[in-house]
């Protein structure tokens, strides 16, 4: 609703270029959004004539503001849009603007000559030129699931806010996050480009046991909720969840795409007035829903799409009188081997982390604080466990995150640390792996007669080692730049002389160097990808693949003495990672000889 308040005020502030160009077109893609915009504009602009163009409803030729359906105007071969003269309109407002790159929207914008010039577009401006009409869009969905951008429609983002900013600034209701653990096995569900295949997903999640588990979890807190919205996977799932709530003695109603419009409007109206406590929906209330009284969300439908997930959660984030927070129940199924979005994963925590009903943003900040003392907290399965783990510092002392000034992404930076030299701290593999949730490998460095630790990230590698001055260096070897999602390093031009090896930082502290290696890894591939390298990751216990066994035999690694049947993915990955890390480091070691000589000479000459 907030976006409708904004664009109703915007309409009066956009000047008309001449006496005949003063109309406004408001575009939306669903009937509920069209009716919401119409009601709000009539109330906010009583001096203007507002009408609707959708289905059997045709706007008056004299209307000042036309609220139009994109499926009606943008349908291929439809002549409805010819009723509107582009020369009469000064402004096009697009509600739920993340849809505006879709072909149906482009057809409408092309009719009004409102598309930016781009030869790659499938739709062109009607007159082949760009008009002066202003196109303004608003949305609470920050991205499209297909990754398509909006550069062909909008020239710039005028204003934006992240979820965290809106929570911090009190524009959104805070979330209290609960976990519902079930036995559904999502690893057996097929996936398409963006999400799970719904037909297979339903077979795993729509069971009496799982549905009853969800209802029981809700009943344990039912006295705290007045309006609960449940998201289901398909119509049958919604029906069965509705029945499960009713059998518990609670009034619940179902709304989906087959619910008649009049019945849907009545149900939504009664739900807004809190005449019944639970509404189960299937694909209806994921966006553009104005029911601010919702104080509980149940995510009974797992998803791999962060866009869909945020849309579902967002239905409960509107503020409302006497609504202190929105409680969200997140179902934790067996998602081994799946990329899945959950509430904890939104704030960088493991997907199955139990927030124990605490404020999600506060949990995020607390985990950041706890991890400063013991980064092994990210192994914890719950907030309580993380608090206990934080009481013990890793390796007997705390590890500080390096500041931005400490991390130098410039290639082969030979600037030396002014920190005093210290004796090397030696770790074995088990000790160093306590530093974080990653799997480090230890090697012996021939030229320094000392140890080096390596971390494999896809085809890239990170090394922490002691230099000739007694300090510790962090190096990165980037082989696959396409996998470097978040790192500044990936944008640097490589030099043939260093073969994509980057010197990141020099530190007198082994612990700071190790921490820098971890932070660099997160910048390279992201925390989610780093989590996959956890020594405790569930995939490690699965049987090794045929490709893994074949590669180990072909390389004659000779490190595995058991049978192929006993070899797990984790053991196979450790063998191969060790081999490739060692191979990569052999080349780095040769390149380092001159570098270490320079460091030693510097330390000798400067006392």
C-alpha positions in Angstrom: 0.0 0.0 0.0 2.9 2.4 0.7 3.9 2.4 -3.0 0.3 3.5 -3.9 0.5 6.4 -1.5 3.8 7.4 -3.2 2.6 7.3 -6.8 -0.7 9.0 -5.9 1.3 12.0 -4.7 3.7 11.7 -7.7 0.9 12.1 -10.2 0.3 15.7 -9.3 4.0 16.6 -9.3 4.8 15.5 -12.9 4.3 18.5 -15.1 2.3 18.3 -18.4 4.4 19.3 -21.4 1.4 20.8 -23.1 -2.4 21.2 -22.7 -3.2 17.9 -24.4 -0.6 15.7 -22.7 -1.9 15.3 -19.1 -3.1 11.7 -18.7 -1.6 9.0 -16.5 -1.5 5.2 -17.1 -1.1 2.9 -14.0 -0.1 -0.6 -14.9 -0.6 -3.7 -12.8 -0.8 -7.4 -13.6 -3.5 -8.7 -11.2 -7.1 -7.9 -10.4 -6.4 -7.3 -6.7 -3.6 -4.8 -7.5 -5.8 -3.0 -10.0 -8.7 -2.6 -7.6 -6.4 -1.5 -4.8 -4.8 1.2 -7.0 -8.2 2.3 -8.2 -9.7 2.7 -4.7 -6.6 4.5 -3.4 -6.4 6.9 -6.4 -10.1 7.8 -6.1 -9.6 8.6 -2.5 -6.3 10.5 -2.9 -7.2 12.4 -6.1 -10.9 13.3 -5.8 -10.4 16.1 -8.4 -9.3 13.5 -11.0 -11.4 11.1 -13.0 -10.1 7.6 -12.4 -11.2 4.5 -14.4 -10.2 0.9 -15.0 -9.2 -0.9 -18.2 -9.3 -4.6 -17.6 -11.3 -7.5 -19.1 -14.9 -6.5 -19.5 -14.2 -3.1 -17.8 -13.3 -0.4 -20.3 -12.0 3.0 -19.2 -13.8 6.2 -20.3 -12.0 8.1 -23.1 -12.2 11.2 -20.8 -10.5 9.5 -17.7 -7.5 11.5 -16.3 -6.0 8.3 -14.7 -6.4 4.9 -16.3 -5.6 1.9 -14.1 -4.9 -0.9 -16.6 -4.3 -4.6 -16.7 -1.1 -5.6 -18.4 -2.6 -9.0 -19.5 -5.4 -7.0 -21.2 -3.3 -4.3 -22.9 -0.1 -6.3 -23.5 -1.6 -9.5 -24.9 -0.2 -10.4 -28.3 -2.3 -9.4 -31.2 -4.8 -7.5 -28.9 -6.2 -4.3 -30.3 -7.3 -3.0 -26.9 -4.2 -0.8 -26.5 -5.0 1.1 -29.7 -7.7 2.9 -27.7 -5.0 4.9 -26.1 -3.2 7.8 -27.8 0.4 8.0 -26.7 0.4 11.7 -27.2 -2.1 12.2 -24.4 -0.1 10.6 -21.6 2.6 12.3 -19.5 3.3 9.5 -17.1 3.3 5.7 -16.9 3.3 4.1 -13.3 4.2 0.4 -13.0 3.2 -1.3 -9.8 5.2 -4.4 -8.9 7.9 -3.1 -11.3 10.1 -6.2 -11.1 7.7 -7.6 -13.8 8.3 -4.7 -16.2 11.0 -6.6 -18.3 8.4 -9.2 -19.3 7.3 -9.2 -22.9 3.7 -8.1 -22.2 4.9 -5.0 -20.4 7.4 -4.2 -23.2 4.5 -4.3 -25.7 2.6 -1.7 -23.7 5.6 0.5 -23.3 6.5 0.1 -26.9 3.0 1.4 -27.9 3.7 4.6 -25.9 7.2 4.9 -27.3 8.6 4.6 -23.8 11.3 2.0 -24.3 14.9 3.0 -24.1 16.7 2.5 -27.4 18.1 -1.1 -27.4 18.5 -3.1 -30.6 18.5 -6.4 -28.6 14.9 -5.9 -27.4 12.2 -8.2 -29.0 9.8 -5.3 -28.9 10.4 -1.9 -30.5 8.8 1.6 -29.9 5.8 2.0 -32.1 7.1 5.1 -33.9 10.8 4.0 -33.7 11.7 6.9 -31.5 11.8 7.6 -27.7 9.1 9.8 -26.4 9.4 12.2 -23.4 6.8 10.2 -21.4 8.1 9.5 -17.8 8.1 5.9 -16.7 8.2 5.3 -13.0 8.1 1.9 -11.2 7.9 0.8 -7.6 8.4 -2.7 -6.1 9.1 -4.4 -2.9 10.8 -7.3 -4.7 14.4 -6.4 -5.2 15.2 -8.8 -8.1 13.8 -11.1 -10.7 14.3 -14.9 -10.3 15.4 -15.1 -13.9 18.2 -12.6 -13.4 16.9 -10.3 -16.2 17.6 -6.6 -15.6 15.6 -3.4 -16.1 18.0 -1.3 -18.1 15.7 -1.4 -21.1 12.8 0.2 -19.1 14.4 2.4 -16.5 17.4 4.7 -16.7 18.2 4.7 -13.0 17.2 3.6 -9.5 16.1 6.7 -7.8 15.6 5.3 -4.3 16.1 1.9 -2.7 16.2 0.3 0.7 17.4 -3.1 1.8 15.4 -5.3 4.2 18.0 -4.7 6.9 17.8 -0.9 6.4 14.0 -1.0 6.6 14.1 -3.2 9.7 16.7 -0.9 11.4 14.6 2.2 10.5 11.4 0.6 11.8 9.6 0.7 8.5 9.0 -3.1 8.7 7.8 -5.2 11.5 10.6 -7.3 13.1 10.5 -11.1 12.6 10.6 -13.7 15.3 11.9 -16.8 13.7 10.8 -20.4 14.6 11.9 -23.7 13.1 9.6 -26.7 12.3 11.7 -29.8 11.7 10.1 -32.5 9.5 11.1 -35.7 7.8 10.3 -34.7 4.3 13.2 -35.6 1.9 13.8 -32.7 -0.5 16.9 -34.4 -1.9 14.6 -36.6 -4.0 12.8 -33.7 -5.6 13.7 -32.7 -9.1 14.6 -29.1 -9.8 14.0 -26.7 -12.7 16.0 -23.5 -13.4 14.5 -21.5 -10.5 12.9 -23.8 -8.0 11.7 -27.3 -7.2 9.4 -29.1 -9.6 6.1 -28.6 -7.8 4.5 -32.0 -8.7 7.4 -33.8 -7.1 7.7 -31.4 -4.2 4.1 -32.1 -3.2 4.7 -35.8 -3.1 7.3 -35.3 -0.4 5.8 -32.5 1.7 2.0 -33.1 1.5 1.8 -35.8 4.1 -0.5 -36.1 7.2 2.5 -36.3 9.4 4.1 -33.1 8.1 0.9 -31.2 8.0 0.1 -32.2 11.6 3.6 -31.2 12.7 3.0 -27.8 11.3 -0.3 -27.4 13.0 1.0 -28.6 16.4 3.9 -26.1 16.2 1.4 -23.3 15.5 -0.9 -24.4 18.3 2.0 -24.1 20.8 2.0 -20.4 20.2 -1.6 -19.8 19.0 -2.5 -17.4 21.7 0.0 -14.9 20.3 -1.6 -14.7 16.8 -4.7 -13.2 15.4 -4.0 -13.5 11.7 -2.0 -16.3 10.3 -1.2 -16.7 6.5 0.0 -20.1 5.3 1.8 -20.7 2.0 1.3 -24.1 0.3 2.8 -25.7 -2.7 -0.3 -26.5 -4.7 -4.1 -26.7 -4.4 -4.3 -30.2 -2.9 -1.6 -29.2 -0.4 -3.6 -26.2 0.6 -6.8 -28.3 1.0 -5.1 -30.8 3.2 -3.5 -28.1 5.4 -6.9 -26.4 5.7 -8.4 -29.7 6.9 -5.5 -30.2 9.4 -6.2 -26.8 11.0 -9.9 -27.4 11.1 -9.4 -30.8 12.8 -7.5 -29.1 15.5 -10.5 -27.0 16.2 -9.4 -23.8 14.5 -11.3 -22.0 11.7 -9.3 -21.9 8.5 -10.1 -21.0 5.0 -8.5 -21.7 1.6 -7.9 -19.2 -1.2 -6.3 -20.1 -4.5 -6.5 -19.3 -8.2 -9.8 -21.2 -8.6 -11.6 -19.3 -5.8 -14.4 -17.2 -7.4 -13.6 -13.4 -7.2 -16.6 -12.6 -5.0 -15.8 -15.4 -2.6 -12.1 -14.4 -2.5 -13.0 -10.7 -1.8 -15.3 -11.7 1.1 -12.8 -14.1 2.6 -10.0 -11.5 2.4 -12.3 -8.9 3.9 -13.2 -11.2 6.8 -9.6 -12.1 7.3 -8.6 -8.4 7.5 -11.3 -7.9 10.1 -9.8 -10.9 12.0 -13.1 -12.8 12.0 -11.1 -16.1 11.5 -7.5 -16.8 12.5 -6.0 -18.9 9.6 -5.9 -18.4 5.8 -4.2 -21.0 3.6 -3.2 -19.8 0.1 -1.6 -21.2 -3.0 0.1 -18.7 -5.3 -2.3 -15.9 -4.6 -0.7 -13.7 -1.9 2.9 -13.8 -2.9 3.0 -10.1 -3.9 0.9 -6.9 -3.8 -1.2 -8.1 -0.9 -2.4 -5.4 1.5 -3.3 -7.3 4.7 -1.2 -5.4 7.3 -2.8 -7.3 10.3 -1.0 -10.5 9.4 1.1 -11.3 12.5 2.1 -14.9 11.6 3.5 -16.5 8.4 3.8 -20.3 8.0 6.1 -21.3 5.1 4.8 -24.8 4.5 6.2 -24.6 0.9 10.0 -24.9 0.6 11.7 -22.9 -2.1 15.0 -22.5 -3.8 14.0 -19.0 -5.0 15.1 -16.1 -2.8 12.7 -13.8 -4.6 9.7 -16.1 -3.9 10.9 -16.6 -0.3 11.1 -12.8 0.4 7.7 -12.2 -1.2 6.1 -14.8 1.1 7.8 -13.5 4.2 7.1 -9.9 3.1 3.3 -10.4 3.5 3.8 -10.3 7.3 6.2 -7.3 7.5 3.7 -4.4 7.2 3.3 -2.6 10.5 -0.1 -2.5 12.2 -1.5 -1.1 15.5 -0.6 -3.4 18.4 1.5 -5.6 16.2 4.9 -5.7 17.8 6.4 -8.3 15.4 5.5 -11.0 12.9 6.3 -14.6 13.8 7.5 -16.8 10.9 7.5 -20.6 11.0 10.1 -22.0 8.7 9.9 -25.7 7.8 13.3 -27.4 7.9 13.0 -30.5 5.8 15.9 -32.8 4.8 17.5 -30.7 2.1 20.8 -32.5 1.8 22.3 -31.6 -1.6 19.7 -28.8 -2.2 20.2 -25.1 -2.5 17.4 -23.9 -0.3 16.3 -20.5 1.1 15.4 -20.2 4.8 15.1 -17.4 7.2 18.6 -18.0 8.7 20.1 -18.1 5.2 18.8 -14.6 4.5 21.2 -13.3 7.1 24.2 -15.5 6.2 23.6 -18.3 8.7 23.4 -22.0 7.9 20.0 -22.9 6.4 19.0 -25.2 9.2 20.1 -22.8 12.0 17.5 -22.6 14.8 16.8 -19.0 15.8 14.6 -20.2 18.7 11.9 -17.6 18.2 14.2 -14.6 18.5 14.3 -11.5 16.4 16.0 -12.4 13.2 18.0 -9.1 12.9 19.1 -9.3 16.5 20.2 -13.0 16.0 22.3 -11.8 13.0 24.0 -9.1 15.0 24.6 -11.4 18.0 26.1 -14.2 15.8 28.5 -11.6 14.3 29.5 -10.7 17.8 29.8 -14.3 19.0 31.9 -15.3 16.0 34.5 -12.6 16.7 35.5 -14.7 19.7 35.0 -18.1 18.2 34.2 -18.4 14.5 33.3 -22.1 15.1 30.0 -20.7 16.2 28.9 -21.0 12.6 29.0 -24.8 13.2 26.3 -24.4 15.8 22.8 -25.7 15.1 21.0 -23.1 17.3 21.5 -19.8 19.0 21.9 -21.4 22.4 24.6 -23.7 21.2 26.4 -20.7 19.6 26.3 -18.8 22.9 27.9 -21.8 24.7 30.6 -22.2 22.0 31.5 -18.5 22.1 32.6 -18.9 25.8 35.7 -20.7 24.6 38.1 -18.8 22.4 39.5 -20.7 19.4 43.1 -21.9 20.0 43.2 -20.3 23.4 42.9 -16.7 22.1 40.5 -14.5 20.1 40.8 -14.0 16.4 40.1 -10.5 15.1 38.6 -9.9 11.7 41.1 -7.9 9.6 40.0 -4.4 8.7 39.8 -3.2 5.1 43.1 -1.3 5.6 44.8 -4.6 6.5 43.6 -6.4 3.3 45.5 -5.2 0.2 44.1 -6.7 -3.0 46.9 -5.3 -5.1 49.0 -7.9 -6.8 52.4 -8.8 -5.1 52.3 -5.9 -2.7 55.7 -6.0 -1.0 54.9 -3.5 1.8 56.0 -5.1 5.0 54.2 -5.1 8.3 55.5 -2.9 11.1 54.2 -5.4 13.7 56.9 -7.1 15.8 58.1 -10.5 14.7 56.7 -13.5 16.7 57.5 -17.2 16.7 55.3 -19.2 14.3 52.2 -20.8 15.8 52.1 -24.4 14.5 48.7 -26.1 14.0 47.8 -29.6 12.8 44.8 -30.0 10.5 42.3 -30.5 13.3 43.4 -27.4 15.1 43.3 -25.1 12.0 39.9 -26.4 11.0 38.5 -25.1 14.3 39.1 -21.6 12.9 36.1 -21.8 10.7 33.7 -24.0 8.9 36.1 -24.7 6.1 38.4 -27.6 5.2 42.1 -26.6 5.2 45.0 -28.8 4.1 48.5 -28.7 5.6 51.7 -28.9 3.5 55.4 -28.7 4.1 57.1 -25.8 2.4 60.5 -26.9 1.1 62.2 -23.4 0.7 61.3 -22.3 4.2 61.3 -25.7 5.9 58.0 -24.7 7.4 54.2 -25.4 7.1 51.7 -23.9 4.8 47.9 -24.2 4.9 45.7 -24.3 1.8 42.0 -24.0 1.2 40.4 -25.2 -2.1 37.5 -23.1 -3.4 36.2 -24.5 -6.7 39.3 -24.3 -8.9 40.8 -21.4 -6.9 43.0 -21.7 -3.8 44.0 -19.7 -0.8 47.3 -20.2 1.1 48.5 -19.0 4.5 52.3 -19.3 5.1 55.2 -17.8 7.0 57.6 -15.5 5.1 61.3 -14.9 5.4 60.8 -12.1 8.0 58.9 -14.3 10.4 55.5 -12.8 9.5 52.6 -14.5 7.8 51.4 -14.0 4.2 48.1 -14.7 2.5 48.1 -15.6 -1.2 45.2 -16.4 -3.6 45.5 -18.4 -6.8 42.7 -17.5 -9.1 42.2 -20.0 -11.9 38.4 -19.7 -12.5 37.4 -16.0 -12.5 33.8 -16.9 -13.4 33.4 -18.4 -9.9 34.6 -15.2 -8.1 31.3 -13.6 -7.2 32.1 -11.0 -4.6 35.8 -10.3 -4.7 37.6 -7.2 -5.8 40.5 -9.5 -6.7 38.6 -10.9 -9.6 38.5 -7.4 -11.3 42.3 -7.0 -11.3 44.2 -7.7 -14.5 46.6 -10.6 -14.1 50.2 -10.5 -15.1 52.0 -13.4 -16.9 54.9 -13.0 -14.5 52.8 -14.0 -11.4 50.4 -16.4 -13.2 47.2 -15.3 -11.3 48.8 -15.5 -7.9 47.8 -12.5 -5.7 49.4 -11.4 -2.4 46.6 -10.3 -0.2 48.1 -9.4 3.2 51.1 -9.6 5.5 50.6 -10.0 9.2 52.7 -10.7 12.3 49.8 -12.7 13.6 49.1 -16.2 12.3 45.6 -16.0 13.6 44.9 -12.7 11.7 46.4 -14.2 8.6 44.1 -17.2 8.8 41.1 -15.0 9.4 42.1 -12.9 6.4 42.2 -16.1 4.3 38.7 -16.9 5.4 37.3 -13.4 4.7 39.0 -13.5 1.3 37.4 -16.9 0.6 34.0 -15.5 1.5 34.6 -12.6 -0.9 35.6 -14.9 -3.6 32.7 -17.4 -3.6 30.3 -16.2 -0.9 29.5 -17.7 2.5 27.0 -20.2 1.1 29.6 -21.7 -1.1 32.1 -21.7 1.7 29.6 -23.6 3.9 29.8 -26.5 1.4 33.5 -27.0 2.4 32.6 -27.6 6.0 34.2 -30.7 7.5 30.7 -31.6 8.8 28.8 -31.0 5.6 26.2 -33.8 5.0 27.3 -34.4 1.5 30.7 -35.7 2.7 29.1 -38.9 4.0 27.5 -39.8 0.7 29.1 -42.5 -1.5 31.7 -41.1 -3.9 30.6 -40.6 -7.5 31.9 -42.6 -10.4 33.7 -39.5 -11.7 35.5 -39.0 -8.4 36.7 -42.7 -8.3 37.7 -42.6 -11.9 39.8 -39.4 -11.5 41.5 -40.7 -8.3 42.5 -43.8 -10.2 43.6 -42.0 -13.3 45.8 -39.6 -11.3 47.3 -42.6 -9.5 47.1 -40.7 -6.3 47.6 -43.8 -4.2 46.1 -42.1 -1.1 43.1 -44.3 -0.9 43.6 -47.9 0.2 40.0 -48.9 0.8 37.4 -50.3 -1.7 35.4 -48.1 -4.0 32.3 -48.9 -2.1 33.8 -47.5 1.1 35.0 -44.2 -0.5 32.8 -41.3 0.4 32.4 -38.0 -1.4 34.1 -36.3 1.5 37.2 -38.6 1.5 37.4 -38.3 -2.3 37.2 -34.5 -2.2 39.9 -34.4 0.5 42.2 -36.6 -1.7 41.6 -34.5 -4.8 41.8 -31.2 -3.1 45.1 -32.1 -1.4 46.5 -33.1 -4.8 45.5 -30.0 -6.7 46.4 -27.7 -3.8 49.8 -29.2 -3.6 50.2 -28.9 -7.4 49.2 -25.3 -7.4 51.4 -24.5 -4.4 54.5 -26.1 -6.0 54.4 -23.4 -8.7 53.7 -20.7 -6.1 56.7 -21.9 -4.1 59.0 -21.4 -7.0 57.7 -17.8 -7.5 58.0 -17.1 -3.8 61.8 -17.7 -3.6 62.7 -14.2 -4.9 59.9 -12.7 -2.8 61.1 -14.3 0.4 64.7 -13.2 -0.3 63.5 -9.6 -0.6 61.6 -9.9 2.7 64.6 -11.4 4.5 66.9 -8.6 3.2 64.5 -6.0 4.2 64.2 -7.4 7.7 68.0 -7.7 8.0 68.7 -4.1 6.8 66.0 -2.6 9.0 66.9 -4.5 12.2 
